Amino acid sequence: MQNMVKQIVDMDRKAREITDSAQLEKVQTEKDIATMREQIRSEYLERARKRIEANEPKERAAAEEDWKKREARYQALSEEMDQAYEKKAAEWAEQLAARVIGA
């Protein structure tokens, strides 16, 4: 009987050791996963920063080119409006005065 109790106690002790070992392994694995996750995140951010840095001159040049096109278009429109004003300023003034007066 005493031998049986001893076996039960030994089995319980071994089960606790296995459980404790598994718990420690679980904690260590969680730490390893957190470390790996942070390392992967850092590597990803570094690659993204390098891509941004590499693409920045191209994007800046494209934006500058787009700005020049828009500026030229608006300059042309402004010149057209100035020319139209020069040609029709007197006519528009007469029309406006006539509408105001009611003629």
C-alpha distances in whole Angstrom, upper triangle without the diagonal:
4,5,5,6,9,10,11,12,14,15,17,18,20,21,23,24,26,27,28,30,31,33,35,36,37,39,40,42,43,45,46,47,49,51,52,53,55,57,58,59,61,62,63,65,67,68,69,71,73,74,76,77,79,80,81,85,85,84,87,89,89,89,92,94,93,94,98,98,98,100,103,102,103,106,107,107,108,111,112,112,114,116,116,117,120,121,121,121,124,124,120,122,125,122,120,123,125,121,121,125,125,127
4,5,5,6,9,10,11,12,14,15,16,18,20,21,22,24,25,27,28,30,31,33,34,36,37,39,40,42,43,44,46,48,49,50,52,54,55,56,58,60,61,62,64,65,67,68,70,71,73,74,76,77,78,80,83,84,83,85,88,88,88,91,93,92,93,96,97,97,99,102,101,102,104,106,106,107,110,111,111,113,115,115,116,119,120,120,120,123,123,119,121,124,122,119,122,124,121,121,124,124,127
4,5,5,6,9,10,10,12,14,15,16,18,20,21,22,24,25,27,28,30,31,32,34,36,37,38,40,42,43,44,46,47,48,50,52,53,54,56,58,59,60,62,64,65,66,68,69,71,72,74,75,77,78,81,82,81,84,86,86,86,89,91,90,92,95,95,95,97,100,100,100,103,105,104,106,109,109,109,112,114,114,115,118,119,119,119,122,122,119,120,123,121,119,122,123,120,120,124,123,126
4,5,5,6,9,10,10,12,14,15,16,18,20,21,22,24,25,27,28,30,31,32,34,36,37,39,40,41,43,45,46,47,49,51,52,53,55,56,57,59,61,62,63,65,67,68,69,71,72,74,75,77,80,80,80,82,85,84,84,87,89,88,90,93,93,93,95,98,98,98,101,103,102,104,107,107,107,110,112,112,113,116,117,117,116,120,119,116,118,121,118,116,119,121,117,117,121,121,123
4,5,5,6,8,10,10,12,14,15,16,18,20,21,22,24,25,27,28,30,31,33,34,36,37,39,40,41,43,45,46,47,49,50,52,53,55,56,58,59,61,62,64,65,67,68,70,71,73,74,75,79,79,78,81,83,83,83,86,88,87,88,92,92,92,94,97,96,97,100,101,101,102,105,106,106,108,111,110,111,114,116,115,115,118,118,114,116,119,117,114,117,119,116,116,119,119,122
4,5,5,6,8,10,10,12,14,15,16,18,20,21,22,24,25,27,28,30,31,33,34,36,37,38,40,42,43,44,46,48,49,50,52,53,55,56,58,59,61,62,64,65,67,68,70,71,72,74,77,78,77,79,82,82,82,85,87,86,87,91,91,91,93,96,96,96,99,101,100,101,104,105,105,107,110,110,110,113,115,115,114,118,117,114,116,119,116,114,117,119,116,116,119,119,122
4,5,5,6,8,10,10,12,14,15,16,18,20,21,22,24,25,26,28,30,31,32,34,36,37,38,40,42,42,44,46,47,48,50,52,53,54,56,58,59,60,62,63,65,66,68,69,70,72,75,76,75,77,80,80,80,83,85,84,86,89,89,89,91,94,94,94,97,99,98,100,103,103,103,106,108,108,109,112,113,113,113,116,116,112,114,117,115,113,116,117,114,114,118,117,120
4,5,5,6,9,10,10,12,14,15,16,18,20,21,22,24,25,26,28,30,31,33,34,36,37,39,40,41,43,45,46,47,49,51,52,53,55,56,57,59,61,62,63,65,67,68,69,71,74,74,74,76,79,78,78,81,83,82,84,87,88,87,89,92,92,92,95,97,96,98,101,101,101,104,106,106,107,109,111,110,110,114,113,110,112,115,112,110,113,115,111,111,115,115,117
4,5,5,6,9,10,10,12,14,15,16,18,20,21,22,24,25,27,28,30,31,33,34,36,37,39,40,41,43,45,46,47,49,50,52,54,55,56,58,59,61,62,64,65,67,68,70,73,73,73,75,78,77,77,80,82,82,83,86,87,86,88,91,91,91,94,96,96,97,100,101,100,103,105,105,106,109,110,110,109,113,113,109,111,114,112,109,112,114,111,111,114,114,117
4,5,5,6,8,10,10,12,14,15,16,18,20,21,22,24,26,27,28,30,31,32,34,36,37,38,40,42,43,44,46,48,49,50,52,53,55,56,58,59,61,62,64,65,66,68,71,72,71,73,76,76,76,79,81,80,82,85,85,85,87,90,90,90,93,95,95,96,99,100,100,102,104,104,105,108,109,109,109,112,112,109,110,113,111,109,112,114,111,111,114,114,117
4,5,5,6,9,10,10,12,14,15,16,18,20,21,22,24,25,26,28,30,31,32,34,36,37,38,40,41,42,44,46,47,48,50,52,53,54,56,58,59,60,62,63,65,66,69,70,69,72,74,74,74,77,79,78,80,83,83,83,85,88,88,88,91,93,92,94,97,97,97,100,102,102,103,106,107,107,107,110,110,107,108,111,109,107,110,111,108,108,112,112,114
4,5,5,6,9,10,10,12,14,15,16,18,20,21,22,24,25,27,28,30,31,33,34,36,37,39,40,41,43,45,46,47,49,51,52,53,55,56,58,59,61,62,63,65,68,69,68,70,73,73,73,76,77,77,78,81,82,81,84,86,86,86,89,91,91,92,95,96,96,98,100,100,101,104,105,105,105,108,108,104,106,109,107,105,108,109,106,106,110,109,112
4,5,5,6,9,10,10,12,14,15,16,18,20,21,22,24,26,27,28,30,31,33,34,36,37,39,40,42,43,44,46,48,49,50,52,54,55,56,58,59,61,62,64,67,68,67,69,72,72,72,75,77,76,77,80,81,81,83,86,86,86,89,91,90,91,94,95,95,97,100,100,100,103,105,105,104,108,108,104,106,109,107,105,108,109,106,106,110,110,112
4,5,5,6,8,10,10,12,14,15,16,18,20,21,22,24,26,26,28,30,31,32,34,36,37,38,40,42,43,44,46,47,48,50,52,53,54,56,58,59,60,62,65,66,65,67,70,70,70,73,75,74,76,79,79,79,81,84,84,84,87,89,89,90,93,94,94,96,98,99,99,102,104,103,103,107,106,103,105,108,106,104,107,108,105,105,109,109,111
4,5,5,6,8,10,10,12,14,15,16,18,20,21,22,24,25,26,28,30,31,32,34,36,37,38,40,41,42,44,46,47,48,50,52,53,55,56,58,59,60,64,64,63,66,68,68,68,71,73,72,74,77,77,77,79,82,82,82,85,87,86,88,91,91,91,94,96,96,97,100,101,101,101,104,104,101,102,105,103,101,104,106,102,102,106,106,108
4,5,5,6,8,10,10,12,14,15,16,18,19,21,22,24,25,27,28,30,31,33,34,36,37,39,40,41,43,45,46,47,49,51,52,53,55,56,58,59,62,63,62,64,67,67,67,70,72,71,72,76,76,76,78,81,81,81,84,86,85,86,89,90,90,92,95,95,95,98,100,100,99,103,102,99,101,104,102,99,103,104,101,101,105,105,107
4,5,5,6,8,10,10,12,14,15,16,18,20,21,22,24,26,27,28,30,32,33,34,36,37,38,40,42,43,44,46,48,49,50,52,53,55,56,58,61,62,61,63,66,66,66,69,71,70,72,75,75,75,77,80,80,80,83,85,85,86,89,90,90,92,94,94,95,98,100,99,99,103,102,99,101,104,102,100,103,104,101,101,105,105,108
4,5,5,6,8,10,10,12,14,15,16,18,20,21,22,24,25,26,28,30,31,32,34,36,37,38,40,41,43,44,46,47,48,50,52,53,54,56,59,60,59,61,64,64,64,67,69,68,70,73,73,73,75,78,78,78,81,83,83,84,87,88,88,90,92,92,93,96,98,97,97,101,101,97,99,102,100,98,101,103,100,100,103,103,106
4,5,5,6,9,10,10,12,14,15,16,18,20,21,22,24,25,27,29,30,31,33,34,36,37,39,40,42,43,45,46,47,49,51,52,53,55,58,58,58,60,63,62,62,65,67,67,68,71,72,71,73,76,76,76,79,81,81,82,85,86,86,88,90,90,91,94,95,95,95,98,98,95,96,99,97,95,98,100,97,97,101,100,103
4,5,5,6,9,10,11,12,14,15,17,18,20,21,23,24,26,27,29,30,31,33,34,36,37,39,40,42,43,45,46,48,49,51,52,53,57,58,57,59,62,62,62,64,66,66,67,70,71,71,73,75,75,76,78,80,80,81,84,85,85,87,90,90,90,93,95,95,94,98,98,94,96,99,97,95,98,100,97,96,100,100,103
4,5,5,6,9,10,10,12,14,15,16,18,20,21,22,24,26,27,28,30,31,32,34,36,37,38,40,42,43,44,46,48,49,50,52,55,56,55,57,60,60,60,63,65,65,66,69,70,69,71,74,74,75,77,79,79,80,83,84,84,86,89,89,90,92,94,94,94,97,97,94,96,99,97,95,98,99,97,96,100,100,103
4,5,5,6,9,10,10,12,14,15,16,18,20,21,22,24,25,26,28,30,31,32,34,36,37,38,40,41,43,44,46,47,48,50,53,54,53,55,58,58,58,61,63,62,64,67,67,67,69,72,72,72,75,77,77,78,81,82,82,84,86,86,87,90,92,91,91,95,95,91,93,96,94,92,95,97,94,94,98,97,100
4,5,5,6,9,10,11,12,14,15,17,18,20,21,23,24,25,27,29,30,31,33,35,36,37,39,41,42,43,45,46,48,49,52,53,52,54,57,57,57,60,62,61,62,65,66,66,68,71,71,71,73,75,75,76,79,80,80,82,85,85,85,88,90,90,89,93,93,90,91,94,92,90,93,95,92,92,95,95,98
4,5,5,6,8,10,11,12,14,15,17,18,20,21,22,24,26,27,28,30,32,33,35,36,37,39,41,42,43,45,46,48,51,52,51,53,56,56,56,59,61,60,61,64,65,65,67,70,70,70,73,75,75,76,79,80,80,82,84,85,85,88,90,90,89,93,93,90,91,94,92,90,93,95,92,92,96,96,98
4,5,5,6,9,10,10,12,14,15,16,18,20,21,22,24,25,26,28,30,31,32,34,36,37,38,40,41,43,44,46,49,50,49,51,54,54,54,57,59,58,60,63,64,63,65,68,68,69,71,73,73,74,77,78,78,80,83,83,84,87,88,88,88,92,91,88,90,93,91,89,92,94,91,91,95,95,97
4,5,5,6,9,10,10,12,14,15,16,18,20,21,22,24,25,27,28,30,31,32,34,36,37,38,40,42,43,44,48,48,47,50,52,52,52,55,57,56,58,61,62,61,63,66,66,66,69,71,71,72,75,76,76,78,80,81,81,84,86,86,85,89,89,86,87,90,88,86,89,91,88,88,92,92,94
4,5,5,6,9,10,11,12,14,15,17,18,20,21,23,24,26,27,29,30,31,33,35,36,37,39,41,42,43,46,47,46,48,51,51,51,54,56,55,57,60,61,60,62,65,65,65,68,70,70,71,74,75,75,77,79,80,80,83,85,84,84,88,88,84,86,89,87,85,88,90,87,87,91,91,93
4,5,5,6,9,10,10,12,14,15,16,18,20,21,22,24,26,27,28,30,31,33,34,36,37,39,40,42,45,46,45,47,50,50,50,53,55,55,56,59,60,60,61,64,64,65,67,69,69,70,73,74,74,76,79,79,80,83,84,84,84,88,88,85,86,89,87,85,89,90,88,88,91,91,94
4,5,5,6,9,10,10,12,14,15,16,18,20,21,22,24,25,27,28,30,31,33,34,36,37,38,40,43,44,43,45,48,48,48,51,53,53,54,57,58,58,60,62,62,63,65,67,67,69,71,72,73,75,77,77,78,81,82,82,82,86,86,83,84,87,86,84,87,89,86,86,90,90,92
4,5,5,6,9,10,10,12,14,15,16,18,20,21,22,24,26,27,28,30,31,33,34,36,37,38,42,42,41,44,46,46,46,49,51,51,52,55,56,55,57,60,60,61,63,65,65,66,69,70,70,72,75,75,76,78,80,80,80,83,83,80,82,85,83,81,84,86,83,83,86,87,89
4,5,5,6,9,10,11,12,14,15,16,18,20,21,22,24,26,27,29,30,31,33,35,36,37,40,41,41,42,45,46,45,48,50,50,51,54,55,55,57,59,60,60,62,65,65,66,68,70,70,72,74,74,75,78,79,79,79,83,83,80,81,84,83,81,84,86,83,83,86,87,89
4,5,5,6,8,10,10,12,14,15,16,18,20,21,22,24,26,27,28,30,31,33,34,36,39,40,39,41,44,44,44,47,49,49,50,53,54,54,56,58,59,59,62,64,64,65,68,69,69,71,73,74,75,77,79,79,79,83,83,80,81,84,83,81,84,86,83,83,87,87,89
4,5,5,6,9,10,10,12,14,15,16,18,20,21,22,24,26,27,28,30,31,32,34,37,38,37,39,42,42,42,45,47,46,48,51,52,51,53,56,56,57,59,61,61,63,65,66,67,69,71,71,72,75,76,76,76,80,80,77,79,82,80,78,81,83,80,80,84,84,86
4,5,5,6,9,10,10,12,14,15,16,18,20,21,22,24,26,27,28,30,31,32,36,37,36,38,41,41,41,43,45,45,46,49,50,50,52,54,55,55,57,60,60,61,63,65,65,67,69,69,70,73,74,74,74,78,78,75,76,80,78,76,79,81,78,78,82,82,84
4,5,5,6,9,10,11,12,14,15,16,18,20,21,23,24,26,27,29,30,31,34,36,35,37,40,40,40,43,45,45,46,48,50,50,51,54,55,55,57,59,60,61,63,65,65,67,69,70,70,73,75,75,74,78,78,75,77,80,78,77,80,82,79,79,83,83,85
4,5,5,6,8,10,10,12,14,15,16,18,20,21,22,24,25,27,28,30,33,34,33,35,38,38,39,41,43,43,44,47,48,48,50,53,53,54,56,58,58,59,62,63,64,66,68,68,69,72,73,74,74,77,77,74,76,79,78,76,79,81,78,78,82,82,85
4,5,5,6,9,10,10,12,14,15,16,18,20,21,22,24,26,27,28,31,32,31,33,36,36,36,39,41,41,42,45,46,46,48,50,51,51,53,55,56,57,59,61,61,63,65,66,66,69,71,71,71,74,74,71,73,76,74,73,76,78,75,75,79,79,81
4,5,5,6,9,10,10,12,14,15,16,18,20,21,22,24,25,26,30,31,30,32,35,35,35,38,40,39,40,43,45,45,46,49,49,50,52,54,54,55,58,59,60,61,64,64,65,68,69,70,69,73,73,70,72,75,73,71,75,77,74,74,78,78,80
4,5,5,6,9,10,10,12,14,15,17,18,20,21,22,24,25,29,30,29,31,34,34,35,37,39,39,40,43,44,44,46,49,49,50,52,54,55,56,58,60,60,62,64,65,66,68,70,70,70,74,74,71,73,76,74,73,76,78,75,75,79,79,82
4,5,5,6,9,10,11,12,14,15,16,18,20,21,22,24,27,28,27,30,32,32,33,35,37,37,38,41,42,42,44,47,47,48,50,52,53,54,56,57,58,60,62,63,64,66,68,68,68,72,72,69,71,74,72,71,74,76,73,74,77,78,79
4,5,5,6,9,10,10,12,14,15,16,18,20,21,22,25,26,25,27,30,30,30,33,35,35,36,39,40,40,42,44,45,45,48,50,50,51,54,55,55,57,59,60,61,63,65,65,65,69,69,66,68,71,69,68,71,73,70,70,74,74,76
4,5,5,6,9,10,10,12,14,15,16,18,20,21,24,25,25,26,29,30,30,32,34,34,35,38,40,40,41,44,45,45,47,49,50,51,53,55,55,57,59,60,61,63,65,65,65,69,69,66,68,71,70,68,71,73,71,71,75,75,77
4,5,5,6,9,10,11,12,14,15,16,18,20,23,24,24,26,28,29,29,31,33,34,35,38,39,39,41,43,44,45,47,49,50,51,53,54,55,57,59,60,61,63,65,65,65,69,69,67,68,72,70,68,72,74,71,72,75,76,78
4,5,5,6,9,10,11,12,14,15,16,18,21,22,21,24,26,26,27,29,31,31,33,35,36,37,38,41,41,42,44,46,47,48,50,52,52,54,56,57,58,60,62,62,62,66,66,64,65,69,67,65,69,71,68,69,72,73,74
4,5,5,6,9,10,10,12,14,15,16,19,20,20,21,24,25,25,27,29,29,30,33,34,35,36,39,40,40,42,44,45,46,48,50,50,52,54,55,56,58,60,60,60,64,64,61,63,66,65,63,66,68,66,66,70,70,72
4,5,5,6,9,10,10,12,14,15,18,19,19,21,24,24,25,27,29,30,31,33,35,35,36,39,40,41,42,45,45,46,49,50,51,52,55,56,56,59,60,61,61,65,65,63,64,68,66,65,68,70,68,68,72,72,74
4,5,5,6,9,10,10,12,14,17,18,18,20,22,23,23,26,27,28,29,32,33,34,35,38,38,39,41,43,44,45,47,49,50,51,53,55,56,58,59,60,60,64,64,62,63,67,65,64,67,69,67,67,71,71,73
4,5,5,6,9,10,10,12,15,16,15,17,20,20,21,23,25,25,27,29,30,31,32,35,36,36,38,40,41,42,45,46,47,48,50,51,52,54,56,57,57,61,61,58,60,63,62,60,64,66,63,64,67,68,70
4,5,5,6,9,10,10,14,15,14,16,19,20,20,22,24,25,26,28,30,30,31,34,35,36,37,40,40,41,44,45,46,47,50,51,51,53,55,56,56,60,60,58,59,63,61,60,63,65,63,63,67,67,69
4,5,5,6,9,10,12,14,14,16,18,19,20,22,24,25,26,28,29,30,32,34,35,36,38,40,41,42,44,45,46,48,50,51,52,54,56,57,57,61,61,59,60,64,62,61,64,66,64,65,68,69,71
4,5,5,6,8,11,11,12,14,16,16,18,20,21,22,24,26,27,28,30,32,33,34,36,37,38,40,42,43,44,46,48,49,50,52,54,54,55,58,59,56,58,61,60,59,62,64,62,63,66,67,68
4,5,5,6,9,10,10,11,14,15,15,17,19,20,21,23,25,25,27,29,30,31,33,35,36,37,39,41,41,43,45,46,47,49,51,52,52,56,56,53,55,59,57,56,59,61,59,59,63,64,65
4,6,5,8,10,10,11,13,15,16,17,19,20,21,23,25,26,27,29,31,32,33,35,36,37,39,41,42,43,45,47,48,49,51,52,52,56,57,54,56,59,58,57,60,62,60,61,64,65,67
4,6,7,8,10,11,12,14,15,17,18,20,21,23,24,26,27,29,30,32,33,35,36,37,39,41,42,43,45,47,48,49,51,52,53,56,57,55,56,60,59,57,61,63,61,62,65,66,67
4,6,5,6,9,10,11,12,14,15,16,18,20,21,22,24,26,27,28,30,32,33,34,36,38,39,40,42,43,45,46,48,49,49,53,53,51,53,56,55,54,57,59,58,58,62,62,64
4,5,5,6,8,10,10,12,14,15,16,18,20,21,22,24,26,26,28,30,31,32,34,36,37,38,40,42,43,44,46,47,47,51,52,49,51,54,53,52,55,57,56,56,60,60,62
4,5,5,6,9,10,10,12,14,15,16,18,20,21,22,24,25,26,28,30,31,32,34,36,37,39,40,41,43,45,46,46,50,51,48,50,54,53,52,55,57,55,56,60,60,61
4,5,5,6,9,10,11,12,14,15,17,18,20,21,23,24,25,27,29,30,31,33,35,36,37,39,40,42,44,45,45,49,49,47,49,53,52,51,54,56,54,55,59,59,60
4,5,5,6,8,10,10,12,14,15,16,18,20,21,22,24,26,27,28,30,31,33,34,36,37,39,40,42,43,43,47,47,45,47,50,49,48,51,53,52,52,56,56,58
4,5,5,6,9,10,10,12,14,15,16,18,20,21,22,24,25,26,28,30,31,32,34,36,37,38,40,41,42,45,46,44,45,49,48,47,50,52,51,51,55,55,56
4,5,5,6,9,10,10,12,14,15,16,18,20,21,22,24,25,27,29,30,31,33,35,36,37,39,40,41,44,45,43,45,48,47,46,50,52,50,51,55,55,56
4,5,5,6,9,10,11,12,14,15,17,18,20,21,23,24,26,27,29,30,32,33,35,36,38,39,39,43,43,41,44,47,46,45,48,50,48,49,53,53,54
4,5,5,6,9,10,10,12,14,15,16,18,20,21,22,24,26,27,28,30,31,32,34,36,37,37,41,41,39,41,44,43,42,46,47,46,47,50,51,52
4,5,5,6,9,10,10,12,14,15,16,18,20,21,22,24,25,26,28,30,31,32,34,36,36,40,40,38,40,43,43,42,45,47,46,46,50,50,51
4,5,5,6,9,10,11,12,14,15,17,18,20,21,23,24,26,27,29,30,31,33,35,35,39,39,37,40,43,42,41,44,46,45,46,49,50,51
4,5,5,6,9,10,11,12,14,15,17,18,20,21,23,24,26,27,28,30,32,33,33,37,37,35,38,41,39,39,42,44,42,43,47,47,48
4,5,5,6,9,10,10,12,14,15,16,18,20,21,22,24,25,27,28,30,31,31,35,36,33,35,39,38,37,40,42,41,41,45,46,47
4,5,5,6,9,10,10,12,14,15,16,18,20,21,22,24,25,27,28,30,30,34,35,33,35,38,37,37,40,42,41,42,45,46,46
4,5,5,6,9,10,11,12,14,15,17,18,20,21,23,24,26,27,28,29,33,33,31,34,37,36,35,39,40,39,40,44,44,45
4,5,5,6,8,10,10,12,14,15,16,18,20,21,22,24,26,27,27,31,31,29,31,34,33,33,36,38,36,37,41,41,42
4,5,5,6,9,10,10,12,14,15,16,18,20,21,22,24,25,26,29,30,28,30,33,33,32,35,37,36,37,40,41,42
4,6,5,6,9,10,10,12,14,15,16,18,20,21,23,24,25,28,29,27,30,33,32,32,35,37,36,37,40,41,41
4,5,5,6,9,10,11,12,14,15,16,18,20,21,22,23,27,27,25,28,31,30,29,33,34,33,35,38,38,39
4,5,5,6,9,10,10,12,14,15,16,18,20,21,21,25,25,23,25,28,28,27,30,32,31,32,35,36,37
4,5,5,6,9,10,10,12,14,15,16,18,20,20,24,25,23,25,28,28,27,30,32,32,32,36,37,37
4,5,5,6,9,10,11,12,14,15,17,18,19,23,23,22,24,27,27,27,30,31,31,32,35,36,36
4,5,5,6,9,10,10,12,14,15,16,17,21,21,19,22,24,24,23,27,28,28,29,32,32,33
4,5,5,6,9,10,10,12,14,15,15,19,20,18,20,23,23,22,25,27,27,28,31,32,32
4,5,5,6,9,10,10,12,14,15,18,19,18,20,23,23,23,26,28,28,29,31,32,32
4,5,5,6,9,10,11,12,13,17,17,16,19,21,21,21,24,26,25,27,30,30,30
4,5,5,6,9,10,10,11,15,15,13,16,18,18,18,21,23,22,24,26,27,27
4,5,5,6,9,10,10,13,15,14,15,18,19,18,21,23,23,24,27,28,28
4,5,5,6,9,10,13,14,13,16,18,18,19,21,23,24,25,27,28,28
4,5,5,6,8,11,11,10,13,15,15,16,19,20,20,22,24,25,25
4,5,5,5,9,10,9,10,13,14,14,16,18,19,20,22,23,23
4,6,6,8,10,10,12,14,15,16,18,20,21,22,24,25,24
4,6,8,8,10,12,13,14,16,18,19,20,22,23,24,23
4,6,5,6,8,10,10,12,14,15,16,18,20,21,20
4,5,5,6,9,10,10,12,14,15,16,18,20,19
4,5,5,6,9,10,11,12,14,15,16,18,17
4,5,5,6,9,10,11,12,14,15,16,15
4,5,5,6,8,10,10,12,14,15,14
4,6,5,6,9,10,11,12,14,14
4,5,5,6,9,10,10,12,11
4,5,5,6,9,10,10,9
4,5,5,6,9,10,10
4,5,5,6,8,9
4,5,5,6,5
4,5,5,6
4,5,8
4,6
4
